[in-house]
Amino acid sequence: MKQESWRSVTPQYSQYDGILKRFNELDLVRFIDIQPRLKQSIDTFSRVNGYTRALIINSIDNAFYRHLVKEAIKQHTQNDCVHVTESLTAESLLGSYSCDDNGQVTTLHKGLLDRADGGFLVIPVNLILANPASWQALKTVLLGQPISPLNANPRKVATLVPSQTYDVKVVIVGDRHQISDLEYLDDELYSGLAMYTEIENEIAFGEESCAKLLGFIRWILSTYQLPTLTFGALHRLLVAGARYTEDQDYMPIEILWYLALFQESLLSSSGNVLDENDISNAVNNKYHREAYLPERALADITDGQVIIETQGECVGQVNGLTVIDVPGHPMSYGEPARISCVIHFGDGDISDVERKAELGGNLHAKGMMIMQAFVSSALQLEEPLPYSASVVFEQSYSEVDGDSATLAELCTFVSALSEIPINQQIAVTGAVDQFGRVQAVGGLNEKIEGFYHVCKHQGLTGEQGVILPKSNLKHLALNQDVVDSIKQDQFHIWSVSTVDEAIPLIMGKPFRGDDEESVINKIAQRIENFEKHEHPQGIVERFKNWFR
């Protein structure tokens, strides 16, 4: 177990200061150059012959990224015959013709295939899904077969229908769900007809890639005519990037994300450069615009409508941490949840109230079963537990899913069994495996900040904080107010690797061992007392009585 310093809870990039100070001297790195998979795929696709004439690209689905694909193809193949379409019908694809009463073709309107002949045609997946007939026409072309334009006036039939083959390669761009639908439309998509690649949204950040990422940011600033960044602004940008990717070792390479941040930063800048305050203002303004729901949820807690205790001790009750996603709302936010457990005489069954009320998802149910298996193994019972338990998320009125509350639920269960109270100043998050190892979960920044704001409004005691998996430390990029509180020892972060490390922090007792005060021993004593109370004669006398 380890109490983390403030440096552990926010990204530290001082080792890159040398490169950051040379930012304005770095070579520009184009979009195609920071996308190695896309670059290699375009190179192979442009040179390969045969029937592999379609390239499927998994990408953010909008015209901006399709234009980037178009420019990438032009730059890498030196072929200017690259066309992008944002509308698609059979007529616009194949073209059309009209004929006179004698069946002679009088007019011939070229389609997309004619304009892209000898080059590339970039099409959104959604257009093909909305016009499935166009896919059959495209497939005919890709297989090297002749195809005819459409007759604009079917009442006049041509004596000789014009048809031709096309030397065109089709690039189909869309997100993963859309591509999945296209695979359903044609399950032979990758059987020699199409190649697949992806536009990556993140880049691993380290010594080798730092200059490449900074060169890419320089390219964005240059291409879209934006001011350069100061040294402080670059540090602030890297922290914002780590927060966006939820990983200190990865940075976003989504151009639109950078443009949105830079263009809002311009509103408070001098116009010559963007500094640290400009980036921070843009980040804070975005949060303020989107923060109505989390602030309203916080008000419900501080008003006492939702009960969350951040002081004192309680048996069988713990502060878990959740992340709320509301449809139509762009921001996820964290909110503490009171998880409780009560014990009564029974057959050892642990009742998951959320599951029984059909408010618990499959992943939550899986986490509960894993937790039960670990506790049963740790107790080393020779007979079924003589107690039954009921575990519930209090004041929860929507579906609960995921296994991130497993550690918190385990704490409530063993607290209720041992009758050892839990410190309500500490919140818990983490998944648990059957061997008691604490595993990483998602949404750590939002979870910690949600609990911190509740503690702050109810009164910081200097002893409050969050227990989280050690493997999650690399995902932290906490807001400055939380970091400042950790610096001042007003709020704390503890990282743990096992249940044995977490229990002493939140219950003040070791989980197991020879110590009579350990949680396991307290549970064993309670079970033994129950046996003596329920069966005072002992097992031998009971057997004798049964056979009399």
Summary of the structure (lengths in Angstrom):
residues: 548
radius of gyration: 31.4
end to end distance: 55.9
largest distance: 112.7
contacts: 1759
relative contact order: 0.10
helix: 46%
strand: 20%
